[in-house]
Amino acid sequence: MAHCGDATGETSTALAVPAADCWASLLSGLADAVWLTDADGRYRGCNPAATRLFGLDPVARPGLTGEDLFAPELASRLATLDRTVLASGRVAQEDVWLPIACQGNRLGLFAVRLMPLTASDGTVGGVLGLARDVTGQKLTVDALRQSEARIRALFDATSDSVILADPQGMILAINEHGARRRGLSPQAMIGKSLYPHLPPGSATNRRRAIEAVLATGRDQAYEEDRDGARYAISIYPVLDEGGQARQVASFSRDITDRCRAETALRQLNETLEGRVRRRTAQLEEANARLTQTLHELTTAHKRLVESEKMASLGGLVAGVAHEINTPVGIGVTAASHLEDRTKALQTLYQEGRLGRSDLEAYLAVCAESTRMILTNLERAAALIRSFKQVAVDQSSEQRRTFRLRAYLDEVLLSLRPRLKHTRHVVTVTCDPALTLDSYPGAISQIVTNLVLNSLLHAFAPEQAGQITITAETVGEQVRLVYTDDGKGMEPGQLDKIFEPFYTTKRGRGGTGLGLHILYNLVTQRLGGTVTCESAPGRGATFTMLLPREERSHDPSRSD
């Protein structure tokens, strides 16, 4: 091997051209690819590694050049490097991506090094090329750099103040947020003591916590107030290979907003508990009123049954009770659900697991349950008031003078919830000036029973029926005629319609009491008469003759 200087005064390495007989023994054992070209750039030979990696011919063939061996762009680059080595006598090297023949021409990154070979007279007579596969090293270095960049990005992106310090509190690393909180850059704080950058009380707390972490190897966490804000500090040991805590990682988080939210949540819970107590008291009061009203309803029913001695009123009470049970049952269910959710919320609060979503869900349940309870209690109260008025009208001697047409309109208005789900049309023909001195509650019960009887018995589902009510004066009486164009009745049915408990719809909503009650109201309460005409397919007509004024009739008598 000979050494020669270049124009810059540096020494360059040149290798003597080896003899042909020692070529194989010298290079065959190398893992790097090696090839040889002469001073004219002609290929002279290669070692087995070059044959394996690049598919080069190990036997030199006269006239073969790099253009015959490599791809055009690579051959051009190697030819340029060859000329540089031949002209300068200096080593040239470069990282080049080459196709690896033994791996399906997959590209690999190779560190290519071209060295000049000197002849016996000291001139450069050829170039020795070496290529080492550095693909894995490149990927490893790139991966490490990328991993380091990602870790650093996460380190700087966190909103916590993060500091890595040695046992004396010297800052080894600090993220952007931690440095900005103190008005400095991370570079300005690294290598400085942590404690001067903290208020005296905070510095003392931090020093004690770091000493405890280093002494015990266990995490330390505490909270402190600083500059009108609340901070949560956590300190963790950083262990060396021997498991000893040689450094500490300190995390500081501003929890002022969270503390305020927790305070607001506690206050809201207290307010909510007060609201629940008030709502519960209101429900208990409403239930008490409802119980009292039900008691009064039962008493009124007993008086009605005693005065009228009609078993049909028992069915009426049962129907009203069923109507009342529905809203009451819904109200009780809603109240029970609200109580269960309240207990669940209290459990979450006591365990410290109450979240915003839990509170929002509970408030939604609270609002919905309260709405359901109040709506259904009001519905039950309205049903009770309505039935109570009917019961009082039918059982008492109260009578008054009223305009029949206006009163019929009021009765039909009360029946609108039942009629609006049908296609039936109700027509009333009556002189608006026609007046009665009678019992309006009885008139209401008569018309209601007739309409409900038609809805249940006369019309098929989805049928569009016609109901007509006419009233006219006939001497000292009023003829009240009710007609529907339903399916009518068979003669055998017509003979029994005023009997108690006779119905063709038993088990499907019929009790057999509606027309029986109507008959007793007309004949006993009002002192009139009622007849019915009907035929299959021709509907039914009820004709009632009612006195316009009070007669010497005792309505308390009954058969």
PyMOL commands that set and color helices and strands:
alter all, ss='L'
color gray80, all
select helices_A, chain A and resi 20-27+48-54+66-69+72-88+101-103+135-157+176-181+186-189+195-197+200-216+256-308+312-350+356-395+404-414+416-419+440-458+491-494+514-525
alter helices_A, ss='H'
color red, helices_A
select strands_A, chain A and resi 2-5+11-16+33-38+43-46+92-100+106-118+124-133+161-165+171-174+220-226+229-239+245-254+400-403+425-430+435-438+466-474+477-484+529-534+540-547
alter strands_A, ss='S'
color yellow, strands_A
deselect
rebuild
show_as cartoon
